[in-house]
Amino acid sequence: MKKSIYIKMFSLMAYHTFFDNQKCNCLHFKPNKITENILLKFGFKIDSVSNGFELFGSTQTSLPDLLDYISKTTFQDYFEFEIKCSNPSFNLFTEMPIQWLGQITYSSQDSKNQSANGIISLNQTLETKTISPHFGSVKIYFDDLQKNLYSNTPIQYKINFEARATQWQYYFINRNAVPLNNPSITEKGAIQFEGPQQVTIQTGEEALLFTSSSANIPLSEKPKYKFDLINKSDTSELNQNSSKGKIIFKGLPVPDVSRIGILNTDEKSQVTSPIYIYL
């Protein structure tokens, strides 16, 4: 019996700037029922990787001819893969319309220009649906594969996501009457916090609010910024690591990505990340 030898036809990887290594490992790709039947019947093989998958075809036959035969006999001229998402906060920490409901679709016929390293980025389409059985889907058309299979060059597809950038809001609830003569939050580059503003939070307690104002800060899996609450007026007790004031709270927490808010203004809706700190 002749042993099958497989060659890679294409790969599809997902990337996201939210994650420290850029690899988006919370999206999982599964062939839909029609594609699954085709893969089994005609000897294709899928290998899953952390942020995507690779599809292999058997060299027992000419793969371009096989794809042509499949399209003529099944009237199916593409592979379709459903995308499942295992992170319930994905839509919150990803840059997309905040109140959008539906599914994301990709097609190899709708792709960006091939990059210098041969990787093709697939364009994203947001389809509005009140109820969607899965997160999204990808269609890889046989025509696009056949062009490269004649030269034995596997196609590398990728899909990209950007981390959502939000206005960070620090609410300080001073339950222990910590002396705050002239409180401020340390700056990082172009990021400056405005405040404090005296506000009343939902619990009825008074709080001091600092916001990053118009400086939207990208959310991230691991902290990329470190801010401190300082007292600017306490010059007699300067911390050796700070030339601007005494540190009251070192290393302020970063936002919980599962908690975001919407601040409606005259111009637009601002997505916010509220952070509550008790002193």
C-alpha positions as CSV (number, residue, x, y, z in Angstrom):
1,M,0.0,0.0,0.0
2,K,1.4,3.3,-1.0
3,K,2.1,5.7,1.9
4,S,0.5,9.1,1.6
5,I,2.9,12.1,1.5
6,Y,1.4,15.4,2.5
7,I,2.3,18.9,1.5
8,K,1.1,22.1,3.1
9,M,-1.5,23.9,1.0
10,F,-2.0,27.0,3.2
11,S,-1.9,28.2,6.8
12,L,-4.1,30.7,8.6
13,M,-2.9,32.5,11.8
14,A,-4.6,35.0,14.0
15,Y,-2.7,37.9,15.6
16,H,-3.8,40.5,18.2
17,T,-1.9,43.5,19.7
18,F,-3.6,42.9,23.0
19,F,-1.5,39.8,23.7
20,D,2.1,40.1,24.8
21,N,3.4,37.8,22.0
22,Q,0.8,39.1,19.5
23,K,-0.5,35.5,19.0
24,C,-4.3,35.3,19.4
25,N,-4.8,31.8,20.9
26,C,-8.4,32.3,22.0
27,L,-9.8,31.9,18.5
28,H,-10.3,28.3,17.3
29,F,-11.0,27.3,13.7
30,K,-13.2,24.3,12.8
31,P,-14.3,23.2,9.3
32,N,-18.0,23.5,8.8
33,K,-20.0,20.3,8.0
34,I,-19.6,20.5,4.2
35,T,-15.9,21.3,4.4
36,E,-15.4,18.6,7.0
37,N,-16.9,16.0,4.7
38,I,-14.7,17.1,1.8
39,L,-11.6,16.9,3.9
40,L,-12.4,13.4,5.1
41,K,-13.5,12.1,1.7
42,F,-10.5,13.4,-0.3
43,G,-7.7,12.8,2.2
44,F,-6.9,16.3,3.5
45,K,-5.3,16.8,6.9
46,I,-5.5,19.7,9.4
47,D,-2.8,20.5,12.0
48,S,-3.8,22.9,14.7
49,V,-1.4,25.4,16.2
50,S,-1.8,27.8,19.1
51,N,-3.2,30.7,17.0
52,G,-4.5,29.0,13.9
53,F,-4.1,25.9,11.7
54,E,-2.4,24.4,8.6
55,L,-4.1,22.4,5.9
56,F,-2.3,19.6,4.1
57,G,-3.2,17.7,0.9
58,S,-2.0,14.3,-0.2
59,T,0.4,14.1,-3.1
60,Q,-1.1,10.9,-4.4
61,T,-2.9,13.1,-6.9
62,S,-2.5,16.5,-8.4
63,L,-3.9,18.9,-5.9
64,P,-4.9,21.6,-8.4
65,D,-6.8,19.0,-10.4
66,L,-8.3,17.6,-7.2
67,L,-9.7,21.0,-6.2
68,D,-11.1,21.4,-9.7
69,Y,-12.8,18.0,-9.5
70,I,-14.2,18.8,-6.0
71,S,-15.7,22.0,-7.2
72,K,-17.3,20.3,-10.3
73,T,-18.8,17.4,-8.4
74,T,-19.8,19.0,-5.1
75,F,-20.6,22.5,-6.4
76,Q,-18.4,23.8,-3.6
77,D,-15.5,26.0,-4.6
78,Y,-14.1,26.9,-1.2
79,F,-13.1,25.6,2.2
80,E,-15.1,27.2,5.0
81,F,-14.0,27.3,8.7
82,E,-16.1,28.4,11.6
83,I,-14.4,30.6,14.2
84,K,-15.1,29.9,17.9
85,C,-13.9,32.3,20.6
86,S,-13.0,31.0,24.1
87,N,-12.5,34.5,25.7
88,P,-15.8,36.1,26.8
89,S,-14.1,39.5,26.9
90,F,-12.8,39.4,23.4
91,N,-15.2,42.0,22.0
92,L,-14.5,44.3,24.9
93,F,-10.7,44.5,24.6
94,T,-10.7,44.4,20.8
95,E,-11.1,47.5,18.7
96,M,-14.6,47.1,17.1
97,P,-17.9,48.8,17.4
98,I,-18.8,48.6,21.1
99,Q,-22.4,47.7,20.7
100,W,-22.1,45.6,17.6
101,L,-23.7,42.1,17.6
102,G,-23.0,39.6,14.8
103,Q,-20.2,37.7,13.3
104,I,-16.9,38.4,11.6
105,T,-16.3,37.0,8.1
106,Y,-13.2,36.6,6.0
107,S,-12.7,35.6,2.4
108,S,-9.5,34.8,0.5
109,Q,-11.1,36.7,-2.4
110,D,-11.2,39.9,-0.2
111,S,-7.6,40.2,1.0
112,K,-5.0,42.9,1.3
113,N,-1.9,43.0,-0.8
114,Q,0.7,40.3,-0.1
115,S,3.5,41.5,2.1
116,A,7.2,41.2,1.4
117,N,7.4,38.0,3.4
118,G,4.6,36.3,1.4
119,I,1.9,36.7,4.1
120,I,-1.6,37.7,3.0
121,S,-3.8,39.6,5.4
122,L,-7.5,38.9,5.1
123,N,-9.9,41.8,5.3
124,Q,-12.5,41.8,8.0
125,T,-16.3,42.1,7.4
126,L,-18.6,42.7,10.3
127,E,-22.0,41.2,9.7
128,T,-24.8,42.3,11.9
129,K,-26.9,39.5,13.4
130,T,-28.9,39.5,16.7
131,I,-28.2,35.8,17.1
132,S,-25.1,34.2,15.7
133,P,-24.1,30.5,16.1
134,H,-20.4,31.3,16.2
135,F,-18.0,34.1,16.4
136,G,-17.1,34.2,12.7
137,S,-16.1,32.3,9.6
138,V,-13.4,32.1,7.0
139,K,-13.7,31.1,3.3
140,I,-10.6,30.0,1.4
141,Y,-11.4,29.7,-2.3
142,F,-9.9,26.9,-4.5
143,D,-9.0,29.4,-7.2
144,D,-6.7,31.3,-4.8
145,L,-5.0,28.0,-3.7
146,Q,-4.6,26.7,-7.2
147,K,-2.5,29.6,-8.3
148,N,0.2,28.7,-5.7
149,L,-0.1,25.0,-5.8
150,Y,1.3,24.8,-9.3
151,S,4.5,26.3,-7.9
152,N,4.4,24.1,-4.7
153,T,4.2,27.3,-2.6
154,P,1.9,27.2,0.4
155,I,-0.1,30.4,1.0
156,Q,0.2,32.1,4.4
157,Y,-3.0,33.9,5.5
158,K,-3.4,35.9,8.6
159,I,-6.1,37.9,10.4
160,N,-5.3,40.8,12.6
161,F,-6.9,42.4,15.6
162,E,-6.1,45.7,17.4
163,A,-6.4,46.2,21.1
164,R,-9.1,48.6,22.1
165,A,-7.8,52.0,23.4
166,T,-10.0,53.5,26.2
167,Q,-10.0,56.5,28.4
168,W,-8.7,55.3,31.8
169,Q,-10.6,56.6,34.8
170,Y,-9.2,56.2,38.3
171,Y,-11.7,56.7,41.1
172,F,-10.1,57.1,44.5
173,I,-12.4,56.5,47.5
174,N,-10.5,57.8,50.6
175,R,-12.1,55.7,53.4
176,N,-9.1,56.1,55.7
177,A,-8.7,59.8,55.4
178,V,-5.3,59.6,53.8
179,P,-3.8,63.1,53.6
180,L,-4.1,64.3,50.0
181,N,-2.9,67.9,49.8
182,N,-2.3,68.1,46.0
183,P,-2.9,64.6,44.5
184,S,-1.7,63.8,41.0
185,I,-1.0,60.8,38.8
186,T,2.5,60.5,37.4
187,E,2.9,61.0,33.7
188,K,4.2,58.5,31.1
189,G,5.4,60.1,27.9
190,A,2.4,61.9,26.3
191,I,-0.1,60.4,28.8
192,Q,-1.2,63.0,31.3
193,F,-4.1,62.5,33.7
194,E,-6.6,65.3,34.3
195,G,-8.0,65.9,37.8
196,P,-8.9,65.4,40.5
197,Q,-12.6,66.0,40.1
198,Q,-14.9,65.4,43.1
199,V,-17.6,63.0,42.1
200,T,-20.2,60.7,43.7
201,I,-20.0,57.0,42.6
202,Q,-22.9,54.5,42.4
203,T,-22.5,53.4,46.0
204,G,-23.1,57.0,47.2
205,E,-19.5,57.5,48.3
206,E,-17.4,60.5,47.4
207,A,-14.4,59.9,45.2
208,L,-11.6,61.8,43.5
209,L,-11.6,61.1,39.7
210,F,-8.6,61.3,37.4
211,T,-9.0,60.6,33.7
212,S,-6.6,60.2,30.8
213,S,-8.9,62.6,29.0
214,S,-8.3,62.5,25.2
215,A,-5.3,60.2,25.6
216,N,-6.8,56.8,24.9
217,I,-4.6,54.0,26.3
218,P,-4.5,50.6,24.6
219,L,-5.6,47.7,26.7
220,S,-3.1,44.8,27.1
221,E,-2.8,41.3,28.4
222,K,0.1,42.4,30.6
223,P,0.7,45.9,32.0
224,K,2.6,48.1,29.7
225,Y,2.3,51.3,31.8
226,K,3.0,52.0,35.4
227,F,1.4,55.0,37.1
228,D,1.6,56.2,40.7
229,L,-0.6,58.4,42.8
230,I,1.5,61.2,44.3
231,N,1.1,64.2,46.6
232,K,2.8,67.0,44.8
233,S,2.8,69.4,47.8
234,D,4.7,67.0,50.1
235,T,8.2,68.2,49.1
236,S,9.6,67.4,52.5
237,E,9.1,63.7,52.0
238,L,10.2,63.2,48.4
239,N,10.6,59.6,47.4
240,Q,14.0,58.9,46.0
241,N,12.5,57.4,42.9
242,S,10.2,60.4,42.3
243,S,11.3,64.0,41.7
244,K,7.7,65.2,41.6
245,G,6.2,64.3,45.0
246,K,5.6,61.8,47.7
247,I,4.2,58.5,46.4
248,I,0.8,57.7,48.1
249,F,-0.1,54.6,46.0
250,K,2.7,53.0,44.0
251,G,1.8,51.0,41.0
252,L,-1.8,51.8,40.3
253,P,-3.8,48.8,39.0
254,V,-4.6,48.5,35.3
255,P,-8.1,48.2,33.9
256,D,-10.1,45.0,34.2
257,V,-10.8,44.3,30.5
258,S,-14.2,42.8,31.3
259,R,-15.4,46.1,32.7
260,I,-15.8,49.0,30.3
261,G,-18.1,52.0,30.1
262,I,-19.5,54.4,27.5
263,L,-19.2,58.1,28.0
264,N,-21.6,59.9,25.7
265,T,-20.5,63.4,24.6
266,D,-21.8,65.9,22.0
267,E,-19.2,64.7,19.5
268,K,-19.1,60.9,20.0
269,S,-19.3,58.0,22.4
270,Q,-16.1,57.5,24.4
271,V,-15.3,54.0,25.6
272,T,-13.9,54.1,29.2
273,S,-12.1,51.8,31.6
274,P,-13.2,52.6,35.2
275,I,-10.9,51.6,38.0
276,Y,-12.0,51.9,41.7
277,I,-9.3,52.2,44.3
278,Y,-9.9,52.4,48.1
279,L,-7.4,54.3,50.2
